[in-house]
Amino acid sequence: MQHHWKRIFISFIICLLTLSTWLINPSEARAVNNPELLPDEVTPVVDLANYLPQQQQEALVKDIENFESETGWKLRVLTQYDRSPGRAVINFWGLDDKSILLVADGRGGNLLAFSIGDAVYELLPRTFWIEMQARFGNMYFIRDNGENKAISQALDTVKSCLVQGGCAVVPGLPREQWILTLVTSIVGGLVFGFAGIPRKPGQVFAWQWALIMSPLWFILFIAFGIGPVVTRTSEWLPLVRNIGGFGLGALVAFLTPYFNQPTPSKTL
């Protein structure tokens, strides 16, 4: 009997919690939809946050319209701050599978966000858009260049990649990214050099250990040091510097034991 009342009590508590949840949130969450924020005339650029100077906005509108008439790809720009038109932009612009909507919103940690049509992903994968946000939408780029430059450079990059038939990564090698590739190249060289230090009498280079450690130094040097360079730029200077960094790191690591050998003491 006691077990029966216990089950009834637990069922009552569950029902009470369910009812309280319904009372606290009686209506379903609805997506933002504020068409009144959009202009009466259709334009490819809606600058609610006033990020774009008037002349730049006019030039951007012409450029986007010309690009759409020549290629069929539909680029749209929305800047917002306090309020957002939300889903109203879908009908306003007639967004479809060949549409790319750039949303610039200064309220978050990253200025840029993208809404991409399905057909676009065949040429520009999801990793491309993540890198676009990281490169042009971060706070340091905005601080040094401004919101308008971030928007224009992101659009120029997208147009360039669409014209050439797609991009796996964002073209161009920023200085910060190149420094990171140089560091990984040097670290890869250090690993290679330490692995090759002779461990037997008469041995010049420990190739066996270098091969054993090859997954580590190969990933550091080739995947993280060389790969990002050759896929983003055709310039040879960053590539030569990274190869030199790998060689210098390997040489320093390989010669370290010779520098650390104790100097023979002179006896009188």
Helices and strands as residue ranges (DSSP letters): H 2-24, G 35-37, E 45-47, H 54-71, E 74-80, H 88-93, E 99-105, E 112-116, G 120-122, H 126-136, H 139-145, H 147-163, H 175-195, H 207-212, H 214-218, I 219-226, H 227-230, H 237-259
